[in-house]
Amino acid sequence: MASHPPDRFLRLNSVLDRTGLSRATLYRKVRAGTFPKQVRISERCCGWRESEVTEWQMNPFSYEVSK
């Protein structure tokens, strides 16, 4: 059985640094379904799965959130 490294959660500042997007643009893209949605990590904490952000970075122009 192949061992996959665990998927990390990225917080907002890390996502902004990796993508170069502004906060407003990031949330606009999340609402439009052209950027991965946040995942609730705890009661007052959300983040993005690193694998989904990496997938978006590979092709940001044609990315759509799978339903």
N, C-alpha and C positions, 0 to 999 in steps of 0.2 A: 504494500500500500504506500502510495506516494505521500510524503509529508509536506504540507503547504504551510508557509509561515503564517502566523495569525494576522488578520487584518487589523490595522491600527485605526484609531479615530483621530482625526485632525480637528483642531479647534479653529475658530474663525480666523485668527491672525495668521495661522499656518496656511490656510486655504488661500487667503488674500495674497500672501507672499508667493506661493507656488503658482498662482494663476495670473497675477498682475491685475486682477479685476478690482474695482472699487467695491465697497460694501453695498452701495445702492445697486450697482450693476449685478453683483452676485445674487442678491435677493430677488431682483427682477427676473433673472434667468431661472432661479428656482421656481418662482411662481409660473413662469411660462413653460416649464418642463424641459428646459434646455440645459439644465445643470442638475446634478444629483441632489436629492432632498436630504435635509438634516436628519439625524437619528438622535433620539433622546437617550442620553447616557445616564442621567440621573434626574432628580426632580427639577433642578435648576441648571442643567448642563446639557448642551447639544453639541454634536460634532458631525463630521462627514467621514464616511468610510474612505480610507486612503485608496483602495482599489478602484472605487467609483470615480474619484477625482483624477486618478491616473488614466482611467479609460476616457474621461472627458478630455484630458490634455492631448490624447492621441489624435482626436478628431473633434475639436470644439464646434465646428461649423455645422456638422450633421448629427450631433448628439441629441438624443431624445430619451427621456426617462422611460424605462420599460414598465408597463403597468401590470 
